[in-house]
Amino acid sequence: MENQKIKKSIILSGLVGTGGFFFAKLISLLYVIPLSSILGSNTYTAYYGTAYRIYSYFLNIFSAGFPLAVATLVAKYSTLHDAKTVLLIKKISIAFLSLTGFVGMILFISLSGVLSPIMASTQNPENIKVMQTVLIILGFAIFFVPILSAYRGYIQGRKEIGEYAFSQTFEQIFRVGFLLAASCFFVYGLGWKRKWALYASVSSTVIAAIIGLIQIIIYDKKHSKQIIEEASAQKSRVISFKPLFKEFILIAIPYLIVAVLGYSDDIYNSILLPLGLNSGFYSLEQIDTITTAFNFSGTKILAIPMILAPGFISAIIPHISSALTEKNLKLVRKNIIDCLDIILYLSLPICFCIFLYAAPIIYTLFNPNDIELSANVLAWLSIEALFSTIMPVIVNIMMTLKLRKSVLRKLFVSTAIKGISMVPLMNILGFKGAIIASLLNSLYLVCSCLLDMHKKFKISFKATLHKTLLIVIAILGLWATSYLLTKLGIGGIDGSRITCLIKMAINGIISIAVYVILTLAFQIPQCLFHFELPFNKKTNS
């Protein structure tokens, strides 16, 4: 019964999906403290983060669009009760993503020699070799992860969001466990150089992808009996391979372009960020600190609000696709508004807390050489975190609404805005220029997409804007509470890291409680989650 409730509700589906991503990212955040100690080098930490940014970008190119296309088609033909076609889609997607993953692996490994000198930001041959080895290891993951994504796309389209979330968490737990165990064994057990801990850390991505693939295949075999029986009993003919593959590609290509353009920050922060930082604005030590803050510590912290995006995207695609297939435009509008409202309710305070507690977060979790500079970078990145949470959701809503040409044009423009302005703005403003470039492209994309939805589907965002203003007022209450507590000595970065963590936790819990109380007074959560407080029920009765 619970599973059926989740399948029918975009809010429950989104929250379940987000919960899985949250636990995966929480695990990812917690391991950074021991990993930083094991690597024992700001340079290796920066290499780890930068390598993952370029790996993520390549992975998006060779896989990101296709699982979403799988989910869209599976949701569509499940709604039409065409089990034979659903099973054929699964076969096509696994075969196709195996091929694209193999091509991506070969290309990534081939380019490692070209990318490593740029990404290492040094002329030291030994460090360049280390970076190249890291890229080669990550190249093998580009083969296995797309196959795993094909299965996840199928599960997502079937609205099995619980397994979709569990698969993410399971893979991350195994990755972190292997990463820490192997790194400790090489450095402390065998006494090898720290670079071997770096190699073990990136190898964990490959190993975890393989184990995750095995897990989801076992799950699929156990839970595919019903759809196989439906396919056997189905009297209508299955759609033939050629038109189905054509439909798959026609849906996948726009998603692929969205992935390439929408996740351009990965390549910008891997290549353009070092170029901008090397313009003479900062010392070499400061460049290492900023690069680490952007590509390692910042990435880990910003992932907390940004998990809302994949969590709700996993729900958006099947739910809106099904509603469109049924031509239920009222439900489409409701799903979109519900989705945006709840993301704003959750992401705005989280991003503001990152801004507010940047110094304690950096001091407690990462403790870099220059805490003030790292905290300053993280505070600025909190602005990017907010838009990086909202943008993917809006873009995928546009894609699911079949406004693909429009959103692709907007993505080209927004990506160009950042690509053209990033380095010049950094030459003038330092690292802040990179954030401002992101802000410019984000504002353009978000505003233009919302305007398109309003014109084409008559979606009104007035109620959302009203809720957002009330949320901002509640956030001001959060800020005032945190400020007063810090003045009373419950906050700041005085004392040991443990003391700082405890004070930050107390400060944060009380401040967030004030935010929740204020929003309850404004009736926001009641409206979003469809409940009433006990005393309200008595009053109404």
N, C-alpha and C positions, 0 to 999 in steps of 0.2 A: 504493500500500500504506500509506504514512504517513497519508494522508488517511482511509483506512478505520480505522486504529488510533485516530485522534483521534475519529472519529465514534462508536466503540464504548466509549470510556473517558470517564467524567465528569471524572476528574482531568486527563487530557490535554486534553480540551475546555476545562475551566476554566482551565488554565494557558495554553493558547494564546490564549483570550479575554482573560485578564488581561495577557498579554504585549502584545497590541495596545493595550489601554487604557493599559498602563504607558508605552509609547513615546509615545502621544498625550499623556499627562499630563506626561511628562518634557519634551517639547517645550514644553508649556504652561508648565512651571515655569521653563525656561531663558530664555524671552523676557521674564519680568517685570523682569529687571535693566535691559535697554535700554529697555523700555517706561516704567518708572518715571522714568528719566532724560529720556526724550522728553516725557512729560507734565509733568514739572517742577513738580508740585504735589501735595501730600498730598490736597487737596480733590478734584482730578480723579481721582486714584487711588482715593479712596473712592467717588466717583461711578461709576467703571468697575465696581468690585466689587459695589456695592449694586445697580446697574442689572441686572447679570447674575444676582443672586440672585432678583429679582422676575421677570425674564425666564424663568429656569429654572423657576420655580414655575408661571407661565402655560403654559409649554411642556409641563410635566408634566400639567397639567389637560387640554390639548387633544391630547395625543399619547401620554403614557407608558403608559396602560393598553392601548391598542390594538395596538401591535407585539407585546406579550407574548401577547395573545390570538391574534394571527396565528401566532406561533411555536408556541403550544399546539395550535392546530387543524391546522397544517401537519404538525407532528410526529405527531399522532394519525392523520391520513388517509394520511400517508406510511407509517406502520406497517401500516395496513390495505391498502396498495398501491392506493389510490384516486387515481390521478394526475389524473383529470378534476376531482375535487373540490378537490385541491390548487391547480390552476391557477385555479379559480373563486374560491377564497379570496384568491389574490393580486390578482385583479381587484377584488373587493369591497373589500379593505383599501386599495388605492391610491385608489380613488374616494372611499371614506369619509373617509380621512385628508386628502385634498385639500380636502374640504368642511369638516372640523373645523379644519384649519389656516387656511382663509380666514376662518372665523368668529372664531377666536382672534386673528388679525391685526387685524381690524376692532375687536374689543373692546379689545385691548391699546392700540392707537393712540388710541381714544376715551377711555380712562381715563388716558392719559399726563398730561393737564392736572390731574387730581385727585391722582395719585400723586406727581408731581414736587415740589410744595412740602413734602410729608411726608418724602420720601426725601432731599431736598437739605439738610434740617435747617437752613434759613436763610430769612430774609425778603428776601434780596438777589434782585431780579427777574432780573438777568442770570444768576446761578447757577441759578435755577429754570428759566429758559429753556434753559440748557445741558442740564440733567437731562431736560427734556421732549424735547428733540431726540434725545438718546441713546435714550430709550425708544421714540420713533417709529421710529428706524432699526432697533432690535431687533425691533420689531413685524413687520417684513417677513420676518424669519427664522422667525417662528412659522408662516408659510405654507409655506415650503419644507422645513423640518426634519421635520415630520410625514410628508411624502411620502417623504423619505429613510428615515425610521423604518419605514414600511410595507415597503419593499424589504428593510431589514435584518431585520425580523421574519420575513419569508419565508425569507431566507437562514439565519437562526438556526434556524428550524423544520426546515429541510433538513439541519441539523447541519453546514453549511458554515462552521465557526467560523473557519477561516483567512481567508476573505474577509470575514467579519463583523469580525474584528480589523483586517484591512488597511484596510477602509473607514473605520473610526474614525481610524486613524493617517494615512491619506491626507488626509482632511478637515482634520485638525489641522495637518499640515505646511503645507498650502496656506493655512490661516487665519493661521498665525503669519507665514509669508512675506509675505503681502499686508499684514498688520497693520503689521509693521516697515517694509516698503518704503514704503507709502503714508504712514505717520506721519512718517518721516524726510523724505520728499519735500515734504510740506506745511510742516513746521516749518523744516527746514534748507535745502531747495531753493527753496521759494517765500517763506520767511520769514513765514508766516502765524502767527496766534496758536495757543497750545497747545491750545485747545479743538478745533481741526481735527484734531489728532492723536488726541484722544479720539473724535471722530466717525469717523475712519478705522478706529480700533481696533474699534469695535462694528460697523462696516460689514463688516469681514472675516468676521463670522459669517454674514451673508447670502450673500456671494460664495462662501465655502467650502461652504455648504450646496448651492448650485447646482452647483458643480464636483463635489462628492461625489455628487450625484444623477446627474450625467452618467456618472461613473465606474461606479457600481453598475448603471446601466441597461445599459451596454456589457458588463459582466461577465455580467449576467443573460441577455442575448441570446446570448452565446457558450456559456453552460453550460446553456441550457434545452432543447437539442435532445433529450436523453435522456428527460426527463419529458414532452415533447410527443409523442415517439414512443410512450411508454408509454400516454399518454392516447388516442392514435389507435388503438392495439391493444386498448384496454380494452373489454370487452364489457358489463360491468355499467353500469347507468345512473348518471349523475352525480346527486348530491343537488341538488334544485332550489334556486333562489335564496332563496326565502322562509324555509324551515327552516334553511338554512345561515347566512343573515344573522341570524336570531334566535339561533342558537347562538353566533355571533360576538359579538353584543351582550351576551348573557347572561354570557359569559366576560369580555368587555372591561370592562363596567361595574364589577364588583368590582375589577379591576386599576386602573381609573381612580380609584376611590375610594381605593384603597391609595396611588396616586401623590399624590393631593391631600392625604391625611392624612400619609403617610409622609415627604413632602418639605416638610412645613409649616415646617421650619427656614428655608427660603428666605424665606417671607413674615414669619416671626417676626423674623429678623435684618434684614429690610428695614424693618419698621415698628415692632415692639415693642422691638427693641434700641435704636433712637434715642430712643424714649419713656423707656425705663429709664435710659439714660445722661444724659438731660436733666433728671433729677430733682434736680440740684444736687450730686451726688457728685463730678463731675469738671469740670475747666475745658474750654473749647472746644477747646483744642489736644489735651488728653487724649482728648476724645470723638472727634476726627478720627483719632488714633492707634489707639484701640480699635476704631473702626468699620473702619478699614483692615485691622487685624489679623484681625478676624472675617471680613470680606467680600472681602478681596483676598489678603494674604500668608498668612493662616491657611487660606483656601480652597485655595490652590495647594499648600501643604505637606500638608494633610490629605488631599488627593486621592491622595497616594502609597499609603497603606494602603487607602483607600476604593475604589481600582480593583479590588481583589479581589472586591468585591460585584458590579458589573456583569459582570466576567469570568466568575464562577461562576454567576451568574443565567443568563447566556447558555447555559450547559451544563445547568443544573438543569432548566429547563423542557422541552427536548426529551427528555432522558434519562429523567426521572421520568415524564413524560407517556407515553412509549413503554412503560416498565415497567408503569405502571398499566393501559394498554390491553391489555397481554399478561397482566395479573393476576399479575405476578411480584412479590409483596410482599417476598420476601427480597431481591431486587435493589433495590427501593425503599429498604428500610432501610439496605442497604449504601451506596447512593449518598448518602443523607442524612448518615450518619456520616462517610464519607470526605470529603465536602464540608466539614462543620463542623470536622473535625479539621485539615484542611490550612489552612483559613482562620485558625484559632486559632494554628497553628504559625507562619504567616507574619505575621499582623497584630499579635500581641502584642509581638514584639520591635521591629517597625517603629514602632508607636505609642510604645513606651517610649523608643526612640531620639529621637523627636521631642521628648518630654518632657526627655530628658537633654541634647540638643544644641540646645535652643530658642534660647539666646542666640547661639551661633556661627552658626546658620542665619539668624536675623534680621539679624545684623551683616553676614554675607557676602553674602546675596542681596538684602536690602531696605534696610538701613542707614537706618532712620527717624530722626526727631528724638529720640525717646525709646526707646532700645534696650531699656532695662530693662523698661518697661511692655509693649512689644510682645512681648518674650520671655516675660514672665509670662503674657500672654494666650495665646500659642502653647502654652506648657507645659500650661495648663489645658485648652486645646482638644484636646490629645492624648487626654484621657479621652473626649471626645465622638467623636473619630476612631475609637476602638476600637468603640464601640457603633454608630456610623454605618456601620461596615463589616459588622458582624455582623447588625444588624437587618434590612436589606433582603433578605439571604439567607434568614433565618428566615421572614420574611413571605412571600417568594415560594415557599419550600418549602410553607408552609401553603396558599397559593393553588393550587399545583400538586397538592397532596394533596386538593383539593376541600373544604378546611375554611374556605371563604370567609366564611360568616356569622360563624364564631367569630373569625377574625382581624380582620374589619371592626369587630366590637364592641370588641375589644381596642385597635384603632387609634384608635377614637373616644375611648375612655377615656384612652389614653396621650397623645393630642394635646391633650385637654382639660387633663390634668395640667400639661403644659408651658405651655399658653396662659394658664391661670389663675395659675400660680405664678411665671412668669418675671419680670414687672415688680415684684411685691412682693418677691421674693428679691433682685432687683437694687437695690431701694431700701435693703435692709438690708446686702447684701454687695458691692455694686458689680457689675462685669461677671461675677464668679464666680457670682453668682446665676443667670445665664443657663445656665452649664454645669451647675450643680447641678439646675436644672429639667430639663435634658436627661437627666441621669443618673437622675432619679426616673422619668421616663416610659420610658426605655430598659430599666431593670431590670424594671419591671412587664411590659412587652411581651415581652421575651426569656423571662423565667421562665414567664409564663403560656402562651406558645406552645409551649415545650418540654414543659410539663406536658400540653398537649393532644395533642401528637404521641405522647407516651408512653402516654396513655390510649387513643387511637383506633387507633394502629398498632403498639402494643407495642414502641416503640423505646426501648432502654436507653441512657442516656448515661453510665453508670458508667465505661466505658473512656475516654470523652472527658474526663470530669472527672479521671481519673487522669493522662492525658497532659497536661492543662492544668496540674496541680500540678507535674509534672516540668518543663514549659516555664517556669513561674514560677521554679523553682530555677535553671534555666539562665540566666534573665534576671538573677537576682541575681549570677551569675557575670559576666555582661556588665557590669552596673553597677559591680561591684568593680574589674574590669579598667579600665574607663573612668576611674574615680576615681583609681586609682593612676597611670595615664598622665597625667592632668591635673596631679596633684601633681608629676610629673616634668617638667612644662612642655610636654607634648604635648596641648594642649587650651586651652580658654578663649578670650577675645576680645582678647588682646593683639596689638599689631602691626597690620600692614596687613590688608586684607580677603583678599588672596591668601595671606598667611602663615596667617591664621586658617583659611581653607579647607583648606590643606594639612594643618595640624595636626588639624583636625576629621576629615579623610578618613583619616589614619593612625590616629587614635584609634578611629574608627568601624570601620574594617576589622579591626583587631586585636580589638576588643571583640566584633564579630559573629562572628569566627572562633572565639572562646572559646565563644560561644553554640552554634555549630554543632557544635563538638567535644563539648561537654557533652550536647547532644541526641543525637548519634551514640552516645555512651556509654550513654544511656538507651534506645537503640533506637527513637527516635521517627521520624526520617526513613525508616529502613528499613521500619518498619511502614506509614507513609503512602504511600511511593513504591514499595513492594514490591521491594526490592533487599537484597543482603547485601554487606558489606565482604569483600574478598579473604581476609583472615586468618580471618574468621568462617566462610567457606566451607570452608577447610582444616580448621578445628576440627570443623565439622559432619561432614565426610567421614571 
